[in-house]
């Protein structure tokens, strides 16, 4: 009788590997969400600031407003805007603008960074490949959005001399005015696409790196986690300090807008240049300084005390120094910037010390916070640079004063960075001594440890 073979049972199939295509699609969608959210947040902030500054009344209507709005967003990411003028063969123009509306910059960075980190929130560690799969589409989509904004950021405005422009220049001034009216002079702006994309790339890379660096819950590749324990508390404390200054300046700005008049001008400063002012106050508080000048009928959104100092030089020929002494000479309340800096910097150092591992010594706290604060200043100080100039000459004969303007504000970077590093080292060390008895997260109390050993 022949044997009957019994078929062997089929082994279970291994679980299908995760869908790589699906993961890539989710990464692209999160990248798109981060870019769209960041651009929208910057656009809304810039639009409200321009409206408060009176840009809604610019000649050209809605198209001019949209172009200026796009230019502000481009400038907020470090983009380059070129100013130009045309008055035919009768006149020459000179115009340049270098400035970052840091309120728009900060809002965009915070929103973009928060959305970028959102899909990583449930992971303790993240492979480098997963981080790159999210970061690369974010960078590419950001550059695409910046390219579109650059195409919108171009416009020409007619120059209207008005009735009083040359009334003090006699017959020659009237002749110049008639010639310019016939030439229909204009001033406009365009975007330098190449530099804009380059600085935009640096901006988005900086935002993503800082987001991973300072977020307490952001995952990193396993090999970087141990090293990051020494970096993250100091870096997040510096960011907290910078945001605290902006928050204090925001409260002061809203109070001034509500009680002192000039509400629209104050809101324009808040919505366009609040960190410019707040971080200048921080730098001045630690003993740093800026130099600058303001002359002509035009200006940039800035507090009146700062405008007064910048216009207080030798007839506009020399650069004025902006420091604690010169500000206090116009308003004695400026001396409060010194104790405010001491309190807030020490508070940030205490936060760093409490969040650091228990084995870190006070002297190492000072080293970590000194380096972090110095690097933080090295990043933000160049962002406060402002250079804006406009001039118009007729038939090569000088500048018409009523149509010439200049605003310059340059930080003394290395001196201020050195002072910030010194402040960080001193307050970090002090915070280390003050928190020696503070229990850190995950630290086992000594009596509990002894009880375990006895058992």
C-alpha positions as CSV (number, residue, x, y, z in Angstrom):
1,X,0.0,0.0,0.0
2,X,1.6,3.3,-1.1
3,X,2.3,5.9,1.4
4,X,0.3,9.1,1.4
5,X,2.4,12.2,1.8
6,X,1.1,14.9,4.1
7,X,1.8,18.4,3.0
8,X,3.8,20.4,5.4
9,X,2.1,23.4,7.0
10,X,2.9,26.7,5.3
11,X,5.0,28.9,7.6
12,X,3.5,32.2,8.4
13,X,4.6,35.0,6.2
14,X,6.7,37.7,7.9
15,X,5.1,41.0,8.5
16,X,5.4,43.3,5.6
17,X,8.0,46.0,6.1
18,X,6.7,49.5,6.7
19,X,5.7,51.3,3.6
20,X,8.6,53.5,2.7
21,X,6.6,55.3,0.1
22,X,3.9,56.1,2.8
23,X,6.6,57.4,5.2
24,X,8.1,59.6,2.5
25,X,4.6,61.0,1.6
26,X,3.9,61.8,5.2
27,X,7.3,63.6,5.6
28,X,6.5,65.7,2.5
29,X,3.1,66.6,3.8
30,X,4.5,67.7,7.2
31,X,7.2,69.6,5.4
32,X,4.6,71.4,3.3
33,X,2.6,72.1,6.4
34,X,5.7,73.7,8.1
35,X,6.4,75.9,5.1
36,X,2.8,77.0,4.5
37,X,2.3,77.7,8.3
38,X,5.6,79.7,8.5
39,X,4.9,81.8,5.4
40,X,1.3,82.5,6.4
41,X,2.4,83.5,9.9
42,X,5.0,85.9,8.5
43,X,2.6,87.3,5.9
44,X,-0.1,88.1,8.5
45,X,2.4,89.7,10.9
46,X,4.0,91.7,8.1
47,X,0.6,92.8,6.7
48,X,-0.6,94.1,10.1
49,X,2.7,95.9,10.6
50,X,2.6,97.5,7.2
51,X,-1.0,98.5,7.7
52,X,-0.1,100.1,11.1
53,X,2.8,101.9,9.4
54,X,0.4,103.4,6.7
55,X,1.5,101.2,3.8
56,X,-2.1,100.7,2.8
57,X,-2.1,104.3,1.5
58,X,0.8,103.8,-0.9
59,X,0.3,104.8,-4.5
60,X,-0.6,101.8,-6.6
61,X,-3.3,100.4,-4.4
62,X,-3.5,96.6,-3.7
63,X,-0.8,95.6,-6.1
64,X,1.7,98.0,-4.4
65,X,0.7,96.7,-1.0
66,X,1.1,93.0,-2.0
67,X,4.6,93.8,-3.5
68,X,5.7,95.6,-0.4
69,X,4.3,92.7,1.8
70,X,6.3,90.2,-0.3
71,X,9.4,92.3,0.0
72,X,9.1,92.4,3.8
73,X,8.7,88.7,4.1
74,X,11.7,88.2,1.8
75,X,13.8,90.6,3.9
76,X,12.7,88.8,7.1
77,X,14.5,85.7,5.9
78,X,17.7,87.6,4.9
79,X,16.7,88.3,1.3
80,X,18.2,91.1,-0.6
81,X,16.1,93.9,-1.9
82,X,17.6,96.4,-4.4
83,X,16.2,99.9,-4.6
84,X,16.4,101.9,-7.9
85,X,15.2,105.1,-9.3
86,X,14.6,106.7,-12.6
87,X,14.3,110.4,-13.5
88,X,15.5,110.3,-17.1
89,X,18.7,112.2,-18.0
90,X,17.8,115.1,-15.6
91,X,18.4,113.5,-12.3
92,X,20.3,110.7,-10.6
93,X,19.1,108.6,-7.6
94,X,20.9,106.7,-4.9
95,X,19.1,104.2,-2.7
96,X,19.9,101.2,-0.6
97,X,18.2,99.2,2.2
98,X,19.6,96.6,4.5
99,X,17.4,95.6,7.4
100,X,15.5,92.7,8.8
101,X,12.0,93.1,10.3
102,X,12.8,90.7,13.1
103,X,9.2,90.5,14.4
104,X,8.3,88.8,11.1
105,X,11.5,86.7,11.3
106,X,10.8,85.5,14.8
107,X,7.2,84.6,14.2
108,X,8.1,82.7,11.1
109,X,10.9,80.8,12.8
110,X,8.8,79.8,15.8
111,X,5.9,78.6,13.7
112,X,8.0,76.8,11.1
113,X,10.1,75.1,13.8
114,X,7.1,74.0,15.9
115,X,5.3,72.4,12.9
116,X,8.6,70.8,11.8
117,X,9.0,69.1,15.2
118,X,5.4,68.0,15.4
119,X,5.7,64.6,13.7
120,X,8.8,63.8,15.8
121,X,7.1,64.3,19.2
122,X,6.4,60.6,20.0
123,X,10.0,59.4,19.4
124,X,12.7,59.2,22.0
125,X,15.4,58.9,19.3
126,X,15.2,59.5,15.6
127,X,17.5,57.9,13.0
128,X,19.5,60.5,10.9
129,X,17.7,59.1,7.8
130,X,14.3,60.0,9.3
131,X,15.4,63.5,10.2
132,X,16.8,64.0,6.7
133,X,13.6,62.7,5.1
134,X,11.7,65.5,6.9
135,X,14.3,68.2,6.6
136,X,15.2,67.9,2.9
137,X,11.6,68.5,1.6
138,X,11.2,71.3,4.1
139,X,14.2,73.1,2.8
140,X,13.3,72.5,-0.9
141,X,9.7,73.7,-0.4
142,X,10.9,76.7,1.5
143,X,13.2,77.8,-1.3
144,X,10.3,77.3,-3.8
145,X,8.1,79.5,-1.6
146,X,10.8,82.1,-1.3
147,X,11.3,82.1,-5.1
148,X,7.6,82.8,-5.6
149,X,7.7,85.7,-3.1
150,X,10.8,87.1,-4.8
151,X,8.8,87.3,-8.1
152,X,6.1,89.3,-6.3
153,X,8.5,91.6,-4.5
154,X,9.0,94.2,-7.2
155,X,7.3,97.6,-7.8
156,X,7.9,101.2,-8.9
157,X,6.4,104.2,-7.2
158,X,6.2,107.8,-8.6
159,X,8.0,110.5,-6.7
160,X,5.7,113.4,-5.8
161,X,7.6,116.5,-4.8
162,X,4.6,118.2,-3.4
163,X,4.0,121.9,-2.9
164,X,6.6,122.5,-0.1
165,X,9.6,120.5,-1.3
166,X,11.5,123.4,-3.0
167,X,9.8,126.4,-1.6
168,X,12.9,127.5,0.3
169,X,15.3,127.0,-2.7
170,X,14.2,130.1,-4.7
171,X,13.9,130.3,-8.5
172,X,16.5,127.6,-9.0
173,X,14.5,125.2,-6.9
174,X,11.4,125.9,-8.8
175,X,13.3,125.2,-12.1
176,X,14.5,121.9,-10.7
177,X,10.9,121.0,-9.6
178,X,9.5,121.8,-13.1
179,X,12.3,119.7,-14.7
180,X,11.6,116.7,-12.4
181,X,7.9,116.9,-12.9
182,X,8.5,116.7,-16.6
183,X,10.8,113.7,-16.2
184,X,8.3,111.8,-14.0
185,X,10.8,110.4,-11.5
186,X,10.2,107.1,-9.9
187,X,11.7,104.9,-7.2
188,X,11.2,101.1,-7.0
189,X,12.5,97.9,-5.7
190,X,13.3,94.4,-6.9
191,X,14.6,91.2,-5.4
192,X,18.1,89.9,-6.0
193,X,17.0,86.3,-6.5
194,X,20.5,84.6,-6.1
195,X,21.5,86.2,-2.8
196,X,17.9,85.8,-1.5
197,X,17.8,82.1,-2.1
198,X,21.3,81.7,-0.6
199,X,20.4,83.6,2.6
200,X,17.0,81.9,2.6
201,X,18.7,78.5,2.6
202,X,20.9,79.6,5.6
203,X,17.8,80.9,7.3
204,X,15.7,77.7,7.0
205,X,18.7,75.5,7.9
206,X,19.4,77.6,11.0
207,X,15.7,77.4,12.0
208,X,15.7,73.6,11.8
209,X,19.0,73.2,13.6
210,X,18.0,75.5,16.4
211,X,14.6,73.8,16.7
212,X,16.3,70.4,17.2
213,X,18.9,72.0,19.5
214,X,16.7,73.8,22.0
215,X,13.5,71.6,22.1
216,X,13.5,69.4,25.2
217,X,11.4,66.8,23.5
218,X,12.9,66.7,20.0
219,X,14.5,63.3,19.2
220,X,18.0,63.0,17.9
221,X,20.1,60.1,16.6
222,X,21.2,57.8,19.5
223,X,24.9,58.7,19.2
224,X,24.2,62.4,19.7
225,X,21.8,62.1,22.7
226,X,24.6,62.0,25.4
227,X,26.5,64.9,23.9
228,X,23.3,66.9,23.6
229,X,22.6,66.7,27.4
230,X,25.4,69.3,27.8
231,X,24.3,71.5,25.0
232,X,20.5,71.6,25.1
233,X,20.0,73.2,28.6
234,X,22.3,76.1,27.8
235,X,20.9,76.6,24.3
236,X,17.3,76.5,25.4
237,X,18.1,78.9,28.2
238,X,19.5,81.5,25.8
239,X,16.5,81.2,23.6
240,X,14.3,81.6,26.6
241,X,16.2,84.8,27.5
242,X,15.7,86.2,24.0
243,X,12.0,85.4,24.0
244,X,11.6,86.9,27.5
245,X,13.0,90.2,26.3
246,X,10.6,90.2,23.4
247,X,7.7,89.4,25.7
248,X,8.6,92.2,28.1
249,X,9.0,94.6,25.1
250,X,5.6,93.5,23.8
251,X,3.9,94.3,27.1
252,X,5.6,97.7,27.2
253,X,4.7,98.4,23.6
254,X,1.0,97.6,24.1
255,X,0.9,99.7,27.2
256,X,2.5,102.6,25.4
257,X,0.1,102.2,22.4
258,X,-2.9,102.2,24.8
259,X,-1.9,105.1,27.0
260,X,0.7,107.4,25.3
261,X,-0.9,108.1,21.9
262,X,0.7,107.4,18.5
263,X,-0.9,103.9,18.7
264,X,-0.4,103.2,15.0
265,X,3.4,104.0,15.1
266,X,3.9,101.9,18.2
267,X,2.0,99.0,16.7
268,X,4.2,99.2,13.6
269,X,7.3,98.9,15.8
270,X,5.8,96.0,17.6
271,X,4.7,94.1,14.5
272,X,7.8,94.8,12.4
273,X,10.8,95.5,14.6
274,X,10.1,94.5,18.2
275,X,13.0,92.0,18.5
276,X,15.3,94.7,16.9
277,X,14.5,96.9,19.8
278,X,14.3,94.2,22.5
279,X,17.6,92.6,21.7
280,X,19.3,96.1,21.4
281,X,18.0,96.7,24.9
282,X,19.6,93.4,26.0
283,X,22.9,94.3,24.4
284,X,22.9,97.8,25.9
285,X,22.0,96.3,29.3
286,X,25.1,94.1,29.3
287,X,27.3,97.1,28.4
288,X,27.3,96.7,24.6
289,X,26.9,99.5,22.1
290,X,25.8,100.4,18.6
291,X,26.7,103.3,16.3
292,X,24.5,105.1,13.9
293,X,22.9,108.1,12.4
294,X,19.5,109.3,11.3
295,X,18.9,112.3,9.1
296,X,16.2,113.5,6.6
297,X,12.4,113.4,6.8
298,X,12.2,109.6,6.5
299,X,12.9,106.9,9.0
300,X,12.3,103.4,10.1
301,X,9.9,102.2,12.9
302,X,11.8,102.8,16.1
303,X,11.2,104.2,19.5
304,X,11.5,108.0,19.8
305,X,14.4,107.8,22.3
306,X,16.5,105.8,19.8
307,X,15.6,108.1,17.0
308,X,16.6,111.1,19.2
309,X,20.0,109.5,19.9
310,X,20.7,108.7,16.2
311,X,19.8,112.3,15.3
312,X,21.9,113.8,18.0
313,X,25.3,113.6,16.3
314,X,27.4,116.5,15.0
315,X,24.9,117.8,12.5
316,X,24.4,114.3,11.1
317,X,28.1,114.2,9.9
318,X,29.4,111.9,12.7
319,X,27.9,108.6,13.9
320,X,26.2,108.7,17.3
321,X,27.0,106.1,19.9
322,X,24.0,104.1,21.2
323,X,24.8,102.8,24.7
324,X,23.5,103.0,28.2
325,X,24.9,106.4,28.8
326,X,23.6,108.1,25.7
327,X,20.2,106.6,26.0
328,X,20.0,107.7,29.7
329,X,21.0,111.2,28.7
330,X,17.7,111.5,26.8
331,X,15.6,109.4,29.3
332,X,16.9,108.5,32.7
333,X,14.7,105.4,32.8
334,X,17.2,103.8,30.4
335,X,19.3,103.0,33.5
336,X,16.8,100.3,34.3
337,X,18.2,98.2,31.4
338,X,21.2,97.2,33.6
339,X,19.3,95.6,36.5
340,X,16.8,94.2,34.0
341,X,19.6,92.4,32.2
342,X,21.1,91.1,35.5
343,X,17.7,89.7,36.7
344,X,16.7,88.1,33.4
345,X,20.2,86.7,32.5
346,X,20.5,85.2,36.0
347,X,17.0,83.7,35.7
348,X,17.9,82.1,32.4
349,X,21.1,80.7,34.0
350,X,19.1,79.2,36.8
351,X,16.8,77.5,34.3
352,X,19.8,76.1,32.6
353,X,21.3,74.8,35.8
354,X,18.1,73.1,37.0
355,X,17.7,71.4,33.6
356,X,21.3,70.2,33.4
357,X,22.4,66.8,34.7
358,X,23.2,66.6,38.4
359,X,26.9,65.8,37.9
360,X,27.7,69.2,36.2
361,X,29.8,71.4,38.4
362,X,29.1,75.1,38.9
363,X,32.3,76.0,37.0
364,X,31.1,74.0,34.0
365,X,27.7,75.6,34.2
366,X,29.5,78.9,33.9
367,X,31.5,77.6,30.9
368,X,28.4,76.3,29.2
369,X,26.3,79.4,29.7
370,X,29.1,81.8,28.8
371,X,29.7,80.0,25.5
372,X,26.0,79.7,24.7
373,X,25.2,83.4,25.5
374,X,28.2,84.6,23.5
375,X,27.1,82.5,20.5
376,X,23.6,83.7,20.9
377,X,24.7,87.3,20.7
378,X,26.9,86.5,17.8
379,X,23.8,85.3,15.9
380,X,21.4,88.0,16.8
381,X,23.6,91.1,16.8
382,X,24.2,91.1,13.0
383,X,20.5,90.8,12.5
384,X,20.0,94.2,14.1
385,X,22.0,96.0,11.4
386,X,20.1,98.7,9.6
387,X,21.3,100.7,6.7
388,X,18.8,102.7,4.6
389,X,19.7,105.6,2.3
390,X,17.9,107.5,-0.4
391,X,19.1,110.6,-2.3
392,X,18.2,112.5,-5.4
393,X,20.4,114.9,-7.3
394,X,19.3,117.2,-10.2
395,X,21.6,117.8,-13.2
396,X,24.5,116.6,-11.0
397,X,24.0,119.4,-8.5
398,X,23.9,118.1,-5.0
399,X,21.0,116.4,-3.2
400,X,17.7,117.9,-2.6
401,X,17.6,117.8,1.2
402,X,13.8,117.2,1.4
403,X,14.3,114.1,-0.7
404,X,17.4,112.7,1.0
405,X,17.3,110.4,4.0
406,X,19.7,108.1,5.8
407,X,19.2,105.7,8.8
408,X,22.3,103.7,9.9
409,X,22.5,101.5,13.0
410,X,25.5,99.1,13.3
411,X,26.3,96.9,16.3
412,X,29.8,96.7,17.8
413,X,29.6,93.0,17.5
414,X,32.8,91.6,19.1
415,X,32.8,93.9,22.1
416,X,29.2,93.1,22.9
417,X,29.7,89.4,22.4
418,X,32.7,89.4,24.8
419,X,30.7,91.2,27.4
420,X,27.8,88.8,26.9
421,X,30.1,85.8,27.3
422,X,31.5,87.3,30.5
423,X,27.9,87.8,31.9
424,X,27.0,84.3,31.0
425,X,30.1,82.8,32.7
426,X,29.5,84.7,35.9
427,X,25.7,84.1,36.1
428,X,26.1,80.5,35.0
429,X,28.6,79.8,37.8
430,X,26.4,81.6,40.3
431,X,23.4,79.6,39.2
432,X,25.4,76.4,39.6
433,X,26.1,77.2,43.2
434,X,22.5,78.3,43.9
435,X,21.1,75.1,42.5
436,X,23.4,72.6,44.1
437,X,20.6,71.4,46.4
438,X,17.9,71.4,43.8
439,X,16.8,68.0,42.7
440,X,17.0,67.4,39.0
441,X,14.6,65.3,36.9
442,X,15.6,61.6,37.2
443,X,17.9,62.1,40.1
444,X,17.6,59.6,43.0
445,X,17.6,61.2,46.5
446,X,20.6,60.2,48.6
447,X,18.4,58.7,51.4
448,X,16.5,56.6,48.9
449,X,19.8,55.4,47.4
450,X,21.1,54.4,50.9
451,X,17.8,52.6,51.7
452,X,18.2,50.5,48.5
453,X,21.8,49.6,49.4
454,X,20.7,48.5,52.9
455,X,18.0,46.3,51.5
